[in-house]
Each structure stands twice: as structure tokens, then as C-alpha cells.
Amino acid sequence: MDTFTTVGKYRVSPLTKQRHDGRYTASVSIRSGRGSATHDRVLRLTPVFDTAQAALHHATSEGLAWVDDRTTSLQKA
């Protein structure tokens, strides 16, 4: 099941991956645009988590913070 959040023109998709030791890493895809003008930024996040749910929560939070920072800075310009 895909889990994503849409904020304005951005689609934030958190991702998790289980490591060999059973813990989880997190990353987040932030996509904008349409068709051939689509841009996808993927952030690989440093912390390691005991559960997939914790990793998913962290990835979502970081993705939404990135979008918030981006939209706030564009509004100030």
C-alpha cells in the first residue's frame, strides 16, 4: 500500500527499508510537476529505527518539513 501526502504541488511519499539487523532506515520522495516536467527529490535520512512505523513517521515529518521550508521561503521572495 502506498502512503503519501499531497501538499499543494508536492507529493510526499515516505519509504522504509529493513536492514540486515532487523532495524529500519527511512527516506522520503518529494515529487512535483507533471508529465515530462516531473521532478522527484529523494532524501535519505540518517537515523535508524526499531520499527517500520517509527521510520515511516520520521520520513513523513521530514518530508513535510522540507515542503514547509520550501513554500515558506518562496512566499518571502
N, CA, C and O atoms as a CHARMM CRD file, in Angstrom:
* protein
*
  308
    1    1 MET  N      0.83700  -1.18100   0.00000 PROA 1      0.00000
    2    1 MET  CA     0.00000   0.00000   0.00000 PROA 1      0.00000
    3    1 MET  C      0.88000   1.24200   0.00000 PROA 1      0.00000
    4    1 MET  O      1.78300   1.37300   0.82600 PROA 1      0.00000
    5    2 ASP  N      0.61100   2.15500  -0.93400 PROA 2      0.00000
    6    2 ASP  CA     1.35900   3.40800  -0.98100 PROA 2      0.00000
    7    2 ASP  C      0.79200   4.37700   0.04700 PROA 2      0.00000
    8    2 ASP  O     -0.42100   4.54400   0.16500 PROA 2      0.00000
    9    3 THR  N      1.68000   5.00000   0.77300 PROA 3      0.00000
   10    3 THR  CA     1.29900   6.01700   1.72300 PROA 3      0.00000
   11    3 THR  C      1.90900   7.31800   1.25300 PROA 3      0.00000
   12    3 THR  O      3.12900   7.42400   1.13400 PROA 3      0.00000
   13    4 PHE  N      1.08200   8.30500   0.98600 PROA 4      0.00000
   14    4 PHE  CA     1.61500   9.58900   0.57100 PROA 4      0.00000
   15    4 PHE  C      0.70100  10.70800   1.05100 PROA 4      0.00000
   16    4 PHE  O     -0.45600  10.48000   1.40600 PROA 4      0.00000
   17    5 THR  N      1.24000  11.91200   1.05500 PROA 5      0.00000
   18    5 THR  CA     0.50900  13.10900   1.42600 PROA 5      0.00000
   19    5 THR  C      0.72900  14.13700   0.33700 PROA 5      0.00000
   20    5 THR  O      1.85400  14.32200  -0.12700 PROA 5      0.00000
   21    6 THR  N     -0.32400  14.80100  -0.07200 PROA 6      0.00000
   22    6 THR  CA    -0.19600  15.86500  -1.05800 PROA 6      0.00000
   23    6 THR  C     -0.33800  17.20400  -0.35700 PROA 6      0.00000
   24    6 THR  O     -1.30300  17.44200   0.36900 PROA 6      0.00000
   25    7 VAL  N      0.64300  18.08100  -0.58600 PROA 7      0.00000
   26    7 VAL  CA     0.62200  19.42700  -0.02400 PROA 7      0.00000
   27    7 VAL  C      0.87200  20.38700  -1.17500 PROA 7      0.00000
   28    7 VAL  O      1.99100  20.47600  -1.68200 PROA 7      0.00000
   29    8 GLY  N     -0.16100  21.10200  -1.58800 PROA 8      0.00000
   30    8 GLY  CA    -0.01600  21.99900  -2.73600 PROA 8      0.00000
   31    8 GLY  C      0.42000  21.21900  -3.95700 PROA 8      0.00000
   32    8 GLY  O     -0.23500  20.25900  -4.36100 PROA 8      0.00000
   33    9 LYS  N      1.53200  21.63900  -4.54300 PROA 9      0.00000
   34    9 LYS  CA     2.03400  20.96800  -5.75000 PROA 9      0.00000
   35    9 LYS  C      2.96700  19.79800  -5.43900 PROA 9      0.00000
   36    9 LYS  O      3.48800  19.16600  -6.35700 PROA 9      0.00000
   37   10 TYR  N      3.18100  19.50700  -4.16900 PROA 10     0.00000
   38   10 TYR  CA     4.12300  18.45600  -3.76500 PROA 10     0.00000
   39   10 TYR  C      3.41000  17.17900  -3.32000 PROA 10     0.00000
   40   10 TYR  O      2.37600  17.22500  -2.65400 PROA 10     0.00000
   41   11 ARG  N      3.98900  16.04100  -3.70500 PROA 11     0.00000
   42   11 ARG  CA     3.52600  14.74200  -3.22800 PROA 11     0.00000
   43   11 ARG  C      4.66000  14.15500  -2.38700 PROA 11     0.00000
   44   11 ARG  O      5.75000  13.89400  -2.89500 PROA 11     0.00000
   45   12 VAL  N      4.39300  13.95300  -1.10800 PROA 12     0.00000
   46   12 VAL  CA     5.38900  13.45900  -0.15300 PROA 12     0.00000
   47   12 VAL  C      5.12000  11.97800   0.10500 PROA 12     0.00000
   48   12 VAL  O      4.06000  11.60800   0.61100 PROA 12     0.00000
   49   13 SER  N      6.10100  11.13000  -0.25100 PROA 13     0.00000
   50   13 SER  CA     5.95500   9.67900  -0.09900 PROA 13     0.00000
   51   13 SER  C      7.07100   9.13300   0.78800 PROA 13     0.00000
   52   13 SER  O      8.21800   9.04300   0.35000 PROA 13     0.00000
   53   14 PRO  N      6.74900   8.76700   2.02900 PROA 14     0.00000
   54   14 PRO  CA     7.76700   8.19200   2.91600 PROA 14     0.00000
   55   14 PRO  C      8.06400   6.75100   2.52500 PROA 14     0.00000
   56   14 PRO  O      7.18300   6.02600   2.06300 PROA 14     0.00000
   57   15 LEU  N      9.30800   6.34800   2.71400 PROA 15     0.00000
   58   15 LEU  CA     9.75100   4.99800   2.36300 PROA 15     0.00000
   59   15 LEU  C     10.55800   4.42300   3.52400 PROA 15     0.00000
   60   15 LEU  O     11.27000   5.15200   4.21500 PROA 15     0.00000
   61   16 THR  N     10.44200   3.12100   3.73400 PROA 16     0.00000
   62   16 THR  CA    11.25500   2.45700   4.75400 PROA 16     0.00000
   63   16 THR  C     11.91400   1.23100   4.14200 PROA 16     0.00000
   64   16 THR  O     11.44400   0.68000   3.14700 PROA 16     0.00000
   65   17 LYS  N     12.99900   0.82200   4.75100 PROA 17     0.00000
   66   17 LYS  CA    13.69500  -0.38400   4.30200 PROA 17     0.00000
   67   17 LYS  C     14.26200  -1.09100   5.53400 PROA 17     0.00000
   68   17 LYS  O     14.88100  -0.46800   6.39700 PROA 17     0.00000
   69   18 GLN  N     14.03900  -2.38900   5.59500 PROA 18     0.00000
   70   18 GLN  CA    14.57700  -3.15400   6.71200 PROA 18     0.00000
   71   18 GLN  C     16.02400  -3.51500   6.44300 PROA 18     0.00000
   72   18 GLN  O     16.36800  -3.98200   5.35700 PROA 18     0.00000
   73   19 ARG  N     16.86900  -3.29600   7.44100 PROA 19     0.00000
   74   19 ARG  CA    18.28800  -3.63000   7.34000 PROA 19     0.00000
   75   19 ARG  C     18.52200  -5.08400   7.71700 PROA 19     0.00000
   76   19 ARG  O     17.61500  -5.77000   8.18900 PROA 19     0.00000
   77   20 HSD  N     19.74400  -5.54300   7.50600 PROA 20     0.00000
   78   20 HSD  CA    20.11500  -6.92600   7.83900 PROA 20     0.00000
   79   20 HSD  C     19.96700  -7.23600   9.33100 PROA 20     0.00000
   80   20 HSD  O     19.77100  -8.39200   9.70700 PROA 20     0.00000
   81   21 ASP  N     20.06100  -6.20400  10.18200 PROA 21     0.00000
   82   21 ASP  CA    19.95100  -6.41400  11.62600 PROA 21     0.00000
   83   21 ASP  C     18.51300  -6.30200  12.14100 PROA 21     0.00000
   84   21 ASP  O     18.28300  -6.35900  13.34900 PROA 21     0.00000
   85   22 GLY  N     17.54300  -6.14300  11.22900 PROA 22     0.00000
   86   22 GLY  CA    16.14300  -6.07000  11.62500 PROA 22     0.00000
   87   22 GLY  C     15.63200  -4.67300  11.89800 PROA 22     0.00000
   88   22 GLY  O     14.42600  -4.47800  12.05100 PROA 22     0.00000
   89   23 ARG  N     16.52000  -3.70000  11.96200 PROA 23     0.00000
   90   23 ARG  CA    16.10800  -2.31600  12.17900 PROA 23     0.00000
   91   23 ARG  C     15.73800  -1.69000  10.83900 PROA 23     0.00000
   92   23 ARG  O     15.89100  -2.32600   9.79700 PROA 23     0.00000
   93   24 TYR  N     15.25200  -0.44900  10.85500 PROA 24     0.00000
   94   24 TYR  CA    14.72400   0.17900   9.65400 PROA 24     0.00000
   95   24 TYR  C     15.38000   1.52700   9.36500 PROA 24     0.00000
   96   24 TYR  O     15.69100   2.29400  10.27600 PROA 24     0.00000
   97   25 THR  N     15.58000   1.79200   8.08700 PROA 25     0.00000
   98   25 THR  CA    16.03500   3.10600   7.64300 PROA 25     0.00000
   99   25 THR  C     14.85400   3.79900   6.97300 PROA 25     0.00000
  100   25 THR  O     13.87500   3.16100   6.58600 PROA 25     0.00000
  101   26 ALA  N     14.97000   5.11300   6.84500 PROA 26     0.00000
  102   26 ALA  CA    13.88900   5.90500   6.27600 PROA 26     0.00000
  103   26 ALA  C     14.41500   6.80900   5.16800 PROA 26     0.00000
  104   26 ALA  O     15.55000   7.28500   5.21200 PROA 26     0.00000
  105   27 SER  N     13.57300   7.03000   4.18700 PROA 27     0.00000
  106   27 SER  CA    13.83100   8.03200   3.15500 PROA 27     0.00000
  107   27 SER  C     12.47900   8.59200   2.74900 PROA 27     0.00000
  108   27 SER  O     11.43400   8.04900   3.10600 PROA 27     0.00000
  109   28 VAL  N     12.51200   9.68400   1.99800 PROA 28     0.00000
  110   28 VAL  CA    11.26600  10.29900   1.57900 PROA 28     0.00000
  111   28 VAL  C     11.42300  10.84200   0.16100 PROA 28     0.00000
  112   28 VAL  O     12.42800  11.47000  -0.17000 PROA 28     0.00000
  113   29 SER  N     10.42700  10.59200  -0.65600 PROA 29     0.00000
  114   29 SER  CA    10.37600  11.11200  -2.01800 PROA 29     0.00000
  115   29 SER  C      9.46000  12.33000  -2.01200 PROA 29     0.00000
  116   29 SER  O      8.34700  12.27900  -1.48900 PROA 29     0.00000
  117   30 ILE  N      9.94200  13.43300  -2.60300 PROA 30     0.00000
  118   30 ILE  CA     9.13800  14.64600  -2.71700 PROA 30     0.00000
  119   30 ILE  C      9.04100  14.97000  -4.19900 PROA 30     0.00000
  120   30 ILE  O     10.02700  15.35500  -4.82900 PROA 30     0.00000
  121   31 ARG  N      7.84800  14.80900  -4.74700 PROA 31     0.00000
  122   31 ARG  CA     7.64000  14.94300  -6.19000 PROA 31     0.00000
  123   31 ARG  C      6.79400  16.17300  -6.49300 PROA 31     0.00000
  124   31 ARG  O      5.85500  16.49600  -5.76600 PROA 31     0.00000
  125   32 SER  N      7.14200  16.84300  -7.56700 PROA 32     0.00000
  126   32 SER  CA     6.33600  17.96200  -8.04700 PROA 32     0.00000
  127   32 SER  C      6.33700  17.94700  -9.56700 PROA 32     0.00000
  128   32 SER  O      7.19100  17.31800 -10.19200 PROA 32     0.00000
  129   33 GLY  N      5.38000  18.64200 -10.15400 PROA 33     0.00000
  130   33 GLY  CA     5.29700  18.72400 -11.60400 PROA 33     0.00000
  131   33 GLY  C      4.44000  17.62500 -12.18700 PROA 33     0.00000
  132   33 GLY  O      3.88400  16.79200 -11.47200 PROA 33     0.00000
  133   34 ARG  N      4.34600  17.64500 -13.52000 PROA 34     0.00000
  134   34 ARG  CA     3.53900  16.66000 -14.23700 PROA 34     0.00000
  135   34 ARG  C      4.23900  16.25800 -15.52500 PROA 34     0.00000
  136   34 ARG  O      4.99200  17.03400 -16.11300 PROA 34     0.00000
  137   35 GLY  N      3.97500  15.04200 -15.94400 PROA 35     0.00000
  138   35 GLY  CA     4.49400  14.56900 -17.22600 PROA 35     0.00000
  139   35 GLY  C      6.00000  14.67800 -17.32500 PROA 35     0.00000
  140   35 GLY  O      6.72100  14.27200 -16.41400 PROA 35     0.00000
  141   36 SER  N      6.47900  15.23200 -18.44400 PROA 36     0.00000
  142   36 SER  CA     7.92500  15.34200 -18.66700 PROA 36     0.00000
  143   36 SER  C      8.56200  16.40500 -17.78100 PROA 36     0.00000
  144   36 SER  O      9.78800  16.50300 -17.72500 PROA 36     0.00000
  145   37 ALA  N      7.75400  17.19800 -17.09100 PROA 37     0.00000
  146   37 ALA  CA     8.28300  18.23300 -16.20400 PROA 37     0.00000
  147   37 ALA  C      8.28300  17.79500 -14.74000 PROA 37     0.00000
  148   37 ALA  O      8.42100  18.63000 -13.84600 PROA 37     0.00000
  149   38 THR  N      8.13200  16.50100 -14.48900 PROA 38     0.00000
  150   38 THR  CA     8.11900  15.99000 -13.12300 PROA 38     0.00000
  151   38 THR  C      9.52400  16.03600 -12.52800 PROA 38     0.00000
  152   38 THR  O     10.50500  15.68400 -13.18400 PROA 38     0.00000
  153   39 HSD  N      9.59900  16.47600 -11.27200 PROA 39     0.00000
  154   39 HSD  CA    10.85600  16.49800 -10.54000 PROA 39     0.00000
  155   39 HSD  C     10.65900  15.68900  -9.26700 PROA 39     0.00000
  156   39 HSD  O      9.68400  15.89300  -8.54400 PROA 39     0.00000
  157   40 ASP  N     11.57700  14.77600  -8.99300 PROA 40     0.00000
  158   40 ASP  CA    11.48400  13.92900  -7.80600 PROA 40     0.00000
  159   40 ASP  C     12.76800  14.03700  -7.01000 PROA 40     0.00000
  160   40 ASP  O     13.84400  13.68200  -7.49300 PROA 40     0.00000
  161   41 ARG  N     12.64900  14.52700  -5.79300 PROA 41     0.00000
  162   41 ARG  CA    13.79700  14.64500  -4.89100 PROA 41     0.00000
  163   41 ARG  C     13.65200  13.54900  -3.84000 PROA 41     0.00000
  164   41 ARG  O     12.58600  13.39500  -3.24400 PROA 41     0.00000
  165   42 VAL  N     14.71500  12.79500  -3.61200 PROA 42     0.00000
  166   42 VAL  CA    14.68200  11.73600  -2.60500 PROA 42     0.00000
  167   42 VAL  C     15.70200  12.06900  -1.52200 PROA 42     0.00000
  168   42 VAL  O     16.88500  12.25800  -1.80200 PROA 42     0.00000
  169   43 LEU  N     15.22600  12.13600  -0.28400 PROA 43     0.00000
  170   43 LEU  CA    16.09600  12.40300   0.86000 PROA 43     0.00000
  171   43 LEU  C     16.30600  11.09700   1.62000 PROA 43     0.00000
  172   43 LEU  O     15.34000  10.46600   2.04900 PROA 43     0.00000
  173   44 ARG  N     17.54500  10.69400   1.78600 PROA 44     0.00000
  174   44 ARG  CA    17.86600   9.51800   2.60400 PROA 44     0.00000
  175   44 ARG  C     18.21900  10.03300   3.99300 PROA 44     0.00000
  176   44 ARG  O     19.11300  10.86400   4.15500 PROA 44     0.00000
  177   45 LEU  N     17.51600   9.53500   4.96800 PROA 45     0.00000
  178   45 LEU  CA    17.62400  10.06900   6.32700 PROA 45     0.00000
  179   45 LEU  C     18.54200   9.19700   7.17400 PROA 45     0.00000
  180   45 LEU  O     18.58800   7.97800   7.00500 PROA 45     0.00000
  181   46 THR  N     19.26300   9.82600   8.07600 PROA 46     0.00000
  182   46 THR  CA    20.32000   9.18500   8.83500 PROA 46     0.00000
  183   46 THR  C     19.86700   8.27600   9.97200 PROA 46     0.00000
  184   46 THR  O     20.43300   7.19200  10.11600 PROA 46     0.00000
  185   47 PRO  N     18.89200   8.64300  10.78000 PROA 47     0.00000
  186   47 PRO  CA    18.56900   7.78000  11.92200 PROA 47     0.00000
  187   47 PRO  C     18.15300   6.37400  11.49800 PROA 47     0.00000
  188   47 PRO  O     17.68200   6.15900  10.38100 PROA 47     0.00000
  189   48 VAL  N     18.33700   5.42600  12.40900 PROA 48     0.00000
  190   48 VAL  CA    17.89400   4.04800  12.22700 PROA 48     0.00000
  191   48 VAL  C     16.84500   3.78700  13.30900 PROA 48     0.00000
  192   48 VAL  O     16.98200   4.25400  14.43900 PROA 48     0.00000
  193   49 PHE  N     15.79800   3.03800  12.95600 PROA 49     0.00000
  194   49 PHE  CA    14.65800   2.87300  13.84800 PROA 49     0.00000
  195   49 PHE  C     14.39900   1.40700  14.15800 PROA 49     0.00000
  196   49 PHE  O     14.75400   0.52000  13.38100 PROA 49     0.00000
  197   50 ASP  N     13.77500   1.16800  15.30600 PROA 50     0.00000
  198   50 ASP  CA    13.44400  -0.19600  15.71900 PROA 50     0.00000
  199   50 ASP  C     12.22000  -0.74000  14.99000 PROA 50     0.00000
  200   50 ASP  O     12.08400  -1.95200  14.82200 PROA 50     0.00000
  201   51 THR  N     11.32500   0.15600  14.55500 PROA 51     0.00000
  202   51 THR  CA    10.10600  -0.28900  13.87300 PROA 51     0.00000
  203   51 THR  C      9.93500   0.44000  12.54100 PROA 51     0.00000
  204   51 THR  O     10.41600   1.55800  12.35200 PROA 51     0.00000
  205   52 ALA  N      9.24100  -0.22200  11.63600 PROA 52     0.00000
  206   52 ALA  CA     8.93200   0.40400  10.34900 PROA 52     0.00000
  207   52 ALA  C      8.03500   1.61000  10.55200 PROA 52     0.00000
  208   52 ALA  O      8.17300   2.60800   9.84600 PROA 52     0.00000
  209   53 GLN  N      7.11300   1.53400  11.51100 PROA 53     0.00000
  210   53 GLN  CA     6.19400   2.63800  11.78300 PROA 53     0.00000
  211   53 GLN  C      6.95200   3.88000  12.24800 PROA 53     0.00000
  212   53 GLN  O      6.62000   4.98900  11.83100 PROA 53     0.00000
  213   54 ALA  N      7.94500   3.71900  13.08800 PROA 54     0.00000
  214   54 ALA  CA     8.73600   4.86500  13.55400 PROA 54     0.00000
  215   54 ALA  C      9.51600   5.48000  12.39300 PROA 54     0.00000
  216   54 ALA  O      9.60800   6.70300  12.28500 PROA 54     0.00000
  217   55 ALA  N     10.06900   4.64500  11.53400 PROA 55     0.00000
  218   55 ALA  CA    10.80100   5.13800  10.36500 PROA 55     0.00000
  219   55 ALA  C      9.86900   5.87800   9.41800 PROA 55     0.00000
  220   55 ALA  O     10.22700   6.92500   8.87900 PROA 55     0.00000
  221   56 LEU  N      8.67800   5.33700   9.21600 PROA 56     0.00000
  222   56 LEU  CA     7.67800   5.96100   8.35100 PROA 56     0.00000
  223   56 LEU  C      7.24800   7.31700   8.89800 PROA 56     0.00000
  224   56 LEU  O      7.11800   8.28100   8.14300 PROA 56     0.00000
  225   57 HSD  N      7.03200   7.39100  10.18100 PROA 57     0.00000
  226   57 HSD  CA     6.64900   8.65000  10.82700 PROA 57     0.00000
  227   57 HSD  C      7.75100   9.70300  10.65700 PROA 57     0.00000
  228   57 HSD  O      7.46700  10.85600  10.33200 PROA 57     0.00000
  229   58 HSD  N      8.98900   9.30800  10.87500 PROA 58     0.00000
  230   58 HSD  CA    10.11100  10.24000  10.74500 PROA 58     0.00000
  231   58 HSD  C     10.23900  10.73500   9.30100 PROA 58     0.00000
  232   58 HSD  O     10.44300  11.92600   9.06900 PROA 58     0.00000
  233   59 ALA  N     10.12000   9.83100   8.34100 PROA 59     0.00000
  234   59 ALA  CA    10.23000  10.21000   6.93300 PROA 59     0.00000
  235   59 ALA  C      9.12000  11.18300   6.54400 PROA 59     0.00000
  236   59 ALA  O      9.36900  12.15800   5.83500 PROA 59     0.00000
  237   60 THR  N      7.91500  10.92700   6.99600 PROA 60     0.00000
  238   60 THR  CA     6.79500  11.82600   6.70900 PROA 60     0.00000
  239   60 THR  C      7.04700  13.20400   7.30800 PROA 60     0.00000
  240   60 THR  O      6.85400  14.22000   6.64000 PROA 60     0.00000
  241   61 SER  N      7.47500  13.23800   8.55300 PROA 61     0.00000
  242   61 SER  CA     7.75300  14.51900   9.22400 PROA 61     0.00000
  243   61 SER  C      8.83300  15.31300   8.50600 PROA 61     0.00000
  244   61 SER  O      8.69700  16.52200   8.31900 PROA 61     0.00000
  245   62 GLU  N      9.89800  14.64300   8.10500 PROA 62     0.00000
  246   62 GLU  CA    10.99200  15.32100   7.41100 PROA 62     0.00000
  247   62 GLU  C     10.55500  15.82500   6.03800 PROA 62     0.00000
  248   62 GLU  O     10.93600  16.92400   5.63400 PROA 62     0.00000
  249   63 GLY  N      9.76800  15.04100   5.32600 PROA 63     0.00000
  250   63 GLY  CA     9.27200  15.45900   4.01600 PROA 63     0.00000
  251   63 GLY  C      8.36700  16.67200   4.12300 PROA 63     0.00000
  252   63 GLY  O      8.49100  17.61400   3.34000 PROA 63     0.00000
  253   64 LEU  N      7.45700  16.65400   5.08700 PROA 64     0.00000
  254   64 LEU  CA     6.56100  17.78900   5.27900 PROA 64     0.00000
  255   64 LEU  C      7.31900  19.03500   5.73100 PROA 64     0.00000
  256   64 LEU  O      6.96200  20.14900   5.34700 PROA 64     0.00000
  257   65 ALA  N      8.35900  18.85700   6.54200 PROA 65     0.00000
  258   65 ALA  CA     9.18800  19.99400   6.96000 PROA 65     0.00000
  259   65 ALA  C      9.91500  20.58700   5.75600 PROA 65     0.00000
  260   65 ALA  O     10.02700  21.80800   5.64100 PROA 65     0.00000
  261   66 TRP  N     10.41600  19.72500   4.85000 PROA 66     0.00000
  262   66 TRP  CA    11.09100  20.21400   3.64400 PROA 66     0.00000
  263   66 TRP  C     10.12600  21.03300   2.79800 PROA 66     0.00000
  264   66 TRP  O     10.47800  22.11600   2.32900 PROA 66     0.00000
  265   67 VAL  N      8.91200  20.52600   2.60000 PROA 67     0.00000
  266   67 VAL  CA     7.90600  21.25300   1.81600 PROA 67     0.00000
  267   67 VAL  C      7.57400  22.57700   2.49600 PROA 67     0.00000
  268   67 VAL  O      7.47600  23.60800   1.83100 PROA 67     0.00000
  269   68 ASP  N      7.40200  22.55600   3.80700 PROA 68     0.00000
  270   68 ASP  CA     7.08100  23.77900   4.54900 PROA 68     0.00000
  271   68 ASP  C      8.19300  24.80600   4.39900 PROA 68     0.00000
  272   68 ASP  O      7.91900  25.98200   4.15500 PROA 68     0.00000
  273   69 ASP  N      9.44700  24.37700   4.54300 PROA 69     0.00000
  274   69 ASP  CA    10.57900  25.29900   4.37900 PROA 69     0.00000
  275   69 ASP  C     10.59900  25.87600   2.97200 PROA 69     0.00000
  276   69 ASP  O     10.83100  27.07100   2.79100 PROA 69     0.00000
  277   70 ARG  N     10.36000  25.04100   1.99000 PROA 70     0.00000
  278   70 ARG  CA    10.39100  25.46200   0.59000 PROA 70     0.00000
  279   70 ARG  C      9.26800  26.46400   0.28800 PROA 70     0.00000
  280   70 ARG  O      9.50800  27.49600  -0.33800 PROA 70     0.00000
  281   71 THR  N      8.06600  26.16400   0.72600 PROA 71     0.00000
  282   71 THR  CA     6.94400  27.05200   0.42300 PROA 71     0.00000
  283   71 THR  C      7.02800  28.34500   1.21900 PROA 71     0.00000
  284   71 THR  O      6.62300  29.39900   0.72900 PROA 71     0.00000
  285   72 THR  N      7.54700  28.28000   2.43700 PROA 72     0.00000
  286   72 THR  CA     7.72000  29.49300   3.24100 PROA 72     0.00000
  287   72 THR  C      8.76200  30.40900   2.61200 PROA 72     0.00000
  288   72 THR  O      8.54500  31.61800   2.53800 PROA 72     0.00000
  289   73 SER  N      9.88400  29.86400   2.15800 PROA 73     0.00000
  290   73 SER  CA    10.93800  30.69700   1.55000 PROA 73     0.00000
  291   73 SER  C     10.46700  31.29200   0.23000 PROA 73     0.00000
  292   73 SER  O     10.86400  32.40600  -0.11200 PROA 73     0.00000
  293   74 LEU  N      9.62400  30.57200  -0.52800 PROA 74     0.00000
  294   74 LEU  CA     9.11300  31.11100  -1.79400 PROA 74     0.00000
  295   74 LEU  C      8.12800  32.24300  -1.53900 PROA 74     0.00000
  296   74 LEU  O      8.05400  33.18800  -2.32500 PROA 74     0.00000
  297   75 GLN  N      7.36700  32.15600  -0.44300 PROA 75     0.00000
  298   75 GLN  CA     6.40700  33.20700  -0.10500 PROA 75     0.00000
  299   75 GLN  C      7.12200  34.48500   0.32700 PROA 75     0.00000
  300   75 GLN  O      6.60300  35.58000   0.11400 PROA 75     0.00000
  301   76 LYS  N      8.30100  34.36100   0.92800 PROA 76     0.00000
  302   76 LYS  CA     9.06600  35.52300   1.37100 PROA 76     0.00000
  303   76 LYS  C      9.74900  36.23700   0.23000 PROA 76     0.00000
  304   76 LYS  O     10.03900  37.43000   0.32900 PROA 76     0.00000
  305   77 ALA  N     10.01800  35.51000  -0.87800 PROA 77     0.00000
  306   77 ALA  CA    10.75100  36.09600  -2.01200 PROA 77     0.00000
  307   77 ALA  C      9.91200  37.07000  -2.80300 PROA 77     0.00000
  308   77 ALA  O     10.38900  37.64200  -3.78300 PROA 77     0.00000
